[in-house]
Every structure is written in C-alpha cells, then in structure tokens.
Amino acid sequence: MEHLIHEDLARAHVGARLREAQLTRREQQLVRAKRLSRRAERAAAQARLALARAL
C-alpha cells in the first residue's frame, strides 16, 4: 500500500514538472514573439522614414 502512495506521489511530481516545463516553454515563445514583433515594427518604421526621405 505504501508503495502505491509513493508511486502516486512520484507520478504527481512528474506531472507537475511537465506542466511547469510546458508553461515555461510557452512563456519563452511569447517573449520571442514579442521581441520579433518589436523588431518588425522598428524595421517598418525605418522603411517608412527612408521612403519619406526619398520622396
């Protein structure tokens, strides 16, 4: 019986670690997407400025 309790605890711990890893990965993807978005916005602004200067 005690063996089963330890097994359940271990399974719960592994599940918690997996959810934590998935959350961290999702957060990192969001940070990366925001960074790329800001970079794209900056590039677009520079392109608009260059176009305005050329006209």
PyMOL commands that set and color helices and strands:
alter all, ss='L'
color gray80, all
select helices_A, chain A and resi 2-54
alter helices_A, ss='H'
color red, helices_A
deselect
rebuild
show_as cartoon
